[in-house]
Amino acid sequence: MPTCPAPVRHLDTDAVAELTSTAAKLLAFHGSATSPALLADLPVMCAQLSEELRRRLRPVDTADGLFVLRGLDIEDTDLGPTPGHWSTVGDAGALWDVVLLLVSALMGTPIAWDGQQDGRFVHNIVPSPGHESEQTGASSSVLLTPHTEDAFHPGRAHLLLLCCMRNHDAIATTAASVRLAELSDADIAQLKRPVAPILPDDAYEQARRFGGRPAPVPTLFDTPEGLTMRYDPAYTPLEEADGPWREAYGRLGEELARVSVAVSLEPGDVLVVDNDLVVHGRVPFRARYDGTDRWLKRASVRVENCPTRPAAENDEHGYGQAALTAWAA
């Protein structure tokens, strides 16, 4: 897998000061980054930000489906130790939660899930003891298989934002765009068929207990701009699929591996991924659990009227999971 630079959008000192001062005002007024009133205030505060900042924070607009926003100044010594579990983070890095929410709100509508990380709109991604080999963000010792974020759900994010708090070991996030893959017309036709379902991942305990019948979904679909994708092989029961579909699915995996890049985020970097074009993952690493491990903050964004998904998704049950939107939280 090549390690190469992702497209970078730089924030100058004025833009960073504008973002952080606005975030600080919101946090001081509302007292908590998880305050529903703070979430409701995001559109009002975003409307006051400069046009230049808004231009820099436009959504992904290239075929590789991602970019790194660079320029935020996160001091390692101000963060405290990397938590051992998302539930113990408390207010650590709360200013950056609000900065990430502002960035998210400029790109669309931040969303959360009632069954994940207590419905928080900013998730903390840290390695956790006992979860080393899972296919979730809490793992460490295994390859986190490239996947569409929350692929099991029709209300999944259009954009995924990963903000680096700490990454002393330069642990890479992997990413691969379906628009860079070379697939035959026959394979594309196979993967447009709704053959196998995508099941909820291990982070969604309630959804995994849902009693409804899993619905088969297509892996690829056409849009006016090109192919888009819904892909999570770790949670797709491939044994339920026919041979030609499985072979096409395997070739898609090989192509995504071929075009995959590794992005080692630095503190203050925000990786922005188009969740309909790009699958993302993470290379294995050995967690130390000594307060210095990798720490990311994650936000999910829905872009209204985005024509990247088939209408049939509107009929899916979503395994009983409700997507929460920031303005209605």
Salt bridges, closest charged atoms under 4 A:
ASP41 OD2 - HIS30 NE2 2.71
GLU52 OE2 - ARG55 NH2 3.16
GLU52 OE2 - ARG56 NE 3.30
ASP61 OD1 - ARG9 NH2 3.39
ASP61 OD2 - ARG58 NE 2.85
ASP76 OD1 - ARG166 NE 2.66
ASP76 OD1 - HIS168 NE2 3.52
ASP97 OD1 - LYS297 NZ 2.74
GLU134 OE2 - HIS131 ND1 2.96
GLU149 OE1 - HIS147 NE2 3.53
GLU149 OE1 - HIS280 NE2 3.15
GLU149 OE2 - ARG298 NH1 3.25
ASP169 OD2 - ARG288 NH1 3.01
GLU182 OE2 - ARG258 NH2 3.92
ASP187 OD2 - ARG251 NE 2.67
ASP202 OD1 - ARG208 NH1 3.42
ASP222 OD2 - LYS192 NZ 2.30
ASP242 OD2 - ARG193 NH2 2.84
GLU255 OE1 - ARG258 NH2 2.83
ASP269 OD1 - ARG70 NE 2.86
ASP276 OD1 - ARG309 NH2 3.02
ASP290 OD2 - ARG288 NE 3.47
GLU313 OE2 - ARG156 NH2 2.93
GLU313 OE2 - ARG230 NH1 3.26
GLU316 OE2 - ARG230 NH1 2.88
